[in-house]
């Protein structure tokens, strides 16, 4: 069997206001409530509500056979509560079907794993509590921010009660000749790994509406045939997992409804389930379905799902990003020592990885995805506003 | 006495220090009873007959074309901004030449981007676009246009003497002198040598030299500038007079401290451009930061080196202690001065430099480049070679470690600059006018 494993990332950051030095010390709110609510409302209408409804229908229609997983960040859920409670309700309705898995991650979608282990563990625990209080759900699968992973992460996650699987990117330089369709073990053989099959996942997430792509338009028929062909190369009746991981906003937001993305998704399960050797599974089920000895994979250096480099360069490749993030974690450390919960909450909102993504200068000139996702005119401005916020936060701490 | 004055900047038409200097100077000259017909790079062919000190704010205008003037007089304006808009005084002095087209275009865009529904980001993108559209790439064309207009002013107005500020208006002054036969005073606020940190644009250099050669009298804003004029332009020293600038700020009540940061705050205020030495400021900051990580450094202003400085400051890992303000309006400048303890002017070459005087008027302790004119007029300030970053850093450290001393020097500096008035500068200029006129009348009976 080959199981299609869907996992969708649901995340919204708290975008910053255009903070000036003269705003410092005046008790100004750092976050642009107007913009944040506007974006949450827009994404709710274009993506969350219609896609949730579509998935709910599919789950009901193929009872038990079609399933998906979500990772919902704390900052997204907070903003849903504040600006579109109906979006949160519709996610709850999905989870209540019993066929939706919720993943664990950092509450603030942060890079804490790379900078502050205690803070990382706290944010993971916060997220776990949130899943419990909002959905009555206990996540068994972990995905770190932007699928960032390296060996040491698996050691930390293994120590946390309840997690047995981690998702990450199927990076070529790690896999080499191996296939991302198998489930693997981490380097210490203590935890299971599922690797994103980025070629096919990105066909949906990035290339679906690209008219310059030779395969345009992507039909369900064509896509399922590609999937079917994958099973030919795998032998001996071993269960395979096609991990299609992507941002949930792919549906209706990055790929507009007009592109036909909803029709695609509507007919996809039917076409998969027509074929007896294809099916769906959730990440937490994979290791039980693995009918073979799982090979151990070592990731000595961090990987991620971002940009062609699939490393940390989207957040940590220039001096602005490094100075900003190091300053933040120094400050978080000071705030934790002081035990000021109110300031810690603000600092944690500033730990969301998007803030550093906006400061990325790698491709900014070419108007690529960084620019698409950035609420600011330039990485320089993103940095200036962010550092003003950190300067104000430090003043408040004193 | 009546003066025909050419200048490129005058509030609200301001790009750098020139506008504020002209404002203070003209106001004081009017107070001495000197009448000034001011010519600015306006869209419409107008001049501003200034008679009373208050006229510098009211800016009464006369159209050379009587029909247009009648129209203008009968026009009802709600406020001064609307009236200046009619005349075509823009806040971007370098833009006057694009005349109608750009004005119309900008207006059309403004209508677009001032809609309610538009986001802040979109608005800023539009504003940046319009700013770029109104660039200064054809500055020489604008100078040509301004110069051609000088002919009519020279023929149709009645005046005793011509006064031109900086190279952009020297050709106009020269033309007016030839046509009217009246003496010309050129005023040097900055030379190309200062702006470029070296020889600079040879066209500008030659225009500057031509203006100084042709003038009856040359006023330099400092001994430092006079020296520059003698060595780089080979101008007859007998022709050169020195008149230091003064400054104008809010009354003392509005100058009391209003901190942003609890820790020491060190300020750079000016265009972020080579001439002003922002890189030396960063170097100093980076040294001080190692000793005093609690100190904040604010780089206030904009300029062609802003991005470079931003990246460099991040690379130096100064955390959240080196901050950028972007462009500040007059009120914001005063707010930032109220929040600062130490002001550093590391200019590579500063003909005068009004901003340290303003800072000192706010009780901020000043460290000023020895390569500046302002160093000649104040004693209660530290004077350091712009390249001596070590000494600059040591001085800042010393002031941080001795806050009482820092405050004391700040207050002494405040007292000192409170005695500097535009009236004294204006009086010197009046004397220069008189002697120029009498010499001129002697040689042209």
Contacts between the chains, C-beta under 8 A, distances in Angstrom:
chain1	res1	chain2	res2	distance
A	18	B	120	6.7
A	18	B	124	8.0
A	20	B	325	6.4
A	20	B	326	7.2
A	21	B	260	6.9
A	21	B	298	5.8
A	21	B	300	7.7
A	21	B	323	5.0
A	21	B	324	7.5
A	21	B	325	4.6
A	21	B	336	7.2
A	22	B	260	7.2
A	22	B	325	7.1
A	22	B	332	6.0
A	22	B	335	5.6
A	22	B	336	6.8
A	24	B	260	5.0
A	24	B	261	7.2
A	25	B	259	7.5
A	25	B	260	5.0
A	25	B	261	7.2
A	32	B	120	7.9
A	35	B	119	6.8
A	35	B	120	7.5
A	38	B	119	7.6
A	318	B	311	7.6
A	318	B	314	7.5
A	319	B	311	6.0
A	319	B	314	3.9
A	319	B	315	4.0
A	320	B	310	7.3
A	320	B	311	6.9
A	320	B	314	4.3
A	322	B	314	7.4
A	322	B	317	7.8
A	323	B	314	4.3
A	323	B	315	7.6
A	323	B	317	5.5
A	323	B	318	7.3
A	323	B	319	6.7
A	324	B	314	7.7
A	326	B	317	7.1
A	326	B	319	7.4
A	327	B	319	4.2
A	327	B	320	5.1
A	330	B	319	7.2
A	331	B	320	7.8
A	375	B	121	6.1
A	376	B	121	6.9
A	377	B	121	6.7
A	377	B	124	5.9
A	377	B	125	6.2
A	377	B	128	7.0
A	380	B	307	6.0
A	380	B	310	5.5
A	383	B	310	6.9
A	383	B	314	7.0
A	384	B	310	7.3
A	384	B	323	7.7
A	384	B	324	5.3
A	384	B	326	7.3
A	387	B	320	5.1
A	387	B	323	6.2
A	388	B	320	8.0
A	388	B	323	6.3
A	390	B	319	7.8
A	390	B	320	4.0
A	391	B	261	7.7
A	391	B	296	7.1
A	391	B	320	4.2
A	391	B	321	7.5
A	391	B	323	5.9
A	394	B	320	6.1
A	395	B	260	7.9
A	395	B	261	6.2
A	395	B	262	6.6
A	398	B	262	5.7
